[in-house]
Amino acid sequence: MGADENRTIMDFVADGANQVDPEMILEERLVNEIIGQVLKNHLSLLEYAVITRFLQGYTAGEIEQEMGVGGLKVIDNARTRVKLNCGGSSMNTARY
């Protein structure tokens, strides 16, 4: 008789802290979609592209290189305009 034959199904189920809640996943996706739509409706294409990359963890240099825009000043200006359009100080995206 193997060691696993004496175990119950509950022995294989992870504790509650490690389980994924499908409802929370769906809620998070919905919130992210709504926020994305609001940003698309209120920002220029450049501002939207810059802020989504900042939120994904890109640095200004990485964004400038990926997008091929005219330097870090363009990226910084777009980020500043987003902060002004979205209420400012609560957006801490200055990661260089």
C-alpha positions as CSV (number, residue, x, y, z in Angstrom):
1,M,0.0,0.0,0.0
2,G,1.5,3.4,-1.0
3,A,1.6,6.4,1.2
4,D,-1.0,8.3,-0.9
5,E,-3.6,5.6,-0.5
6,N,-4.3,6.5,3.1
7,R,-4.8,10.2,2.5
8,T,-8.2,11.9,2.1
9,I,-9.1,14.4,-0.6
10,M,-8.7,17.2,2.1
11,D,-5.0,16.2,2.4
12,F,-4.5,17.3,-1.2
13,V,-6.4,20.6,-1.0
14,A,-4.3,23.6,-0.2
15,D,-5.2,25.8,2.7
16,G,-7.4,28.8,2.1
17,A,-4.5,31.3,2.0
18,N,-3.2,29.8,-1.2
19,Q,-6.4,29.3,-3.1
20,V,-7.5,31.5,-5.9
21,D,-10.9,33.2,-5.7
22,P,-12.4,33.2,-9.3
23,E,-14.9,36.0,-8.3
24,M,-12.0,38.2,-7.2
25,I,-10.1,37.5,-10.4
26,L,-13.2,38.5,-12.5
27,E,-13.8,41.6,-10.5
28,E,-10.2,42.7,-10.9
29,R,-10.4,42.1,-14.6
30,L,-13.6,44.2,-14.9
31,V,-12.1,47.0,-12.9
32,N,-9.0,47.0,-15.0
33,E,-11.0,47.1,-18.2
34,I,-13.1,50.0,-16.9
35,I,-10.0,51.9,-15.9
36,G,-8.4,51.2,-19.2
37,Q,-11.5,52.6,-21.1
38,V,-11.6,55.7,-18.9
39,L,-7.9,56.3,-19.6
40,K,-8.4,55.8,-23.4
41,N,-11.3,58.2,-23.4
42,H,-9.4,61.0,-21.6
43,L,-5.8,60.7,-22.7
44,S,-4.0,61.0,-26.0
45,L,-2.6,57.9,-27.7
46,L,0.9,58.8,-26.5
47,E,-0.2,59.5,-23.0
48,Y,-2.1,56.2,-22.8
49,A,0.8,54.2,-24.3
50,V,3.2,55.8,-21.8
51,I,1.1,55.4,-18.7
52,T,0.2,51.8,-19.4
53,R,3.9,50.9,-19.8
54,F,4.8,52.8,-16.6
55,L,2.1,50.8,-14.8
56,Q,3.6,47.6,-16.2
57,G,6.9,48.5,-14.6
58,Y,8.8,49.9,-17.6
59,T,11.3,52.7,-17.0
60,A,11.2,55.9,-19.0
61,G,14.3,54.8,-20.9
62,E,12.7,51.5,-21.8
63,I,9.5,53.2,-23.0
64,E,11.5,55.7,-25.1
65,Q,13.4,52.9,-26.7
66,E,10.4,50.7,-27.3
67,M,8.2,53.5,-28.7
68,G,11.0,55.2,-30.6
69,V,9.8,58.7,-29.6
70,G,12.1,61.8,-29.5
71,G,13.8,61.3,-26.2
72,L,13.1,61.0,-22.5
73,K,11.7,64.5,-22.3
74,V,8.7,63.4,-24.5
75,I,8.1,60.4,-22.1
76,D,8.4,62.6,-19.0
77,N,6.1,65.3,-20.5
78,A,3.4,62.6,-21.4
79,R,3.6,61.2,-17.8
80,T,3.3,64.7,-16.3
81,R,0.2,65.4,-18.5
82,V,-1.4,62.1,-17.3
83,K,-0.8,63.1,-13.7
84,L,-2.4,66.4,-14.3
85,N,-5.4,64.9,-16.2
86,C,-5.9,62.2,-13.5
87,G,-5.6,64.2,-10.4
88,G,-1.9,64.3,-10.0
89,S,-0.1,63.5,-6.8
90,S,-1.6,60.0,-6.1
91,M,0.1,58.6,-9.2
92,N,3.6,57.6,-8.3
93,T,5.0,56.4,-11.6
94,A,8.4,58.1,-11.6
95,R,10.6,55.1,-12.0
96,Y,13.7,55.7,-14.0
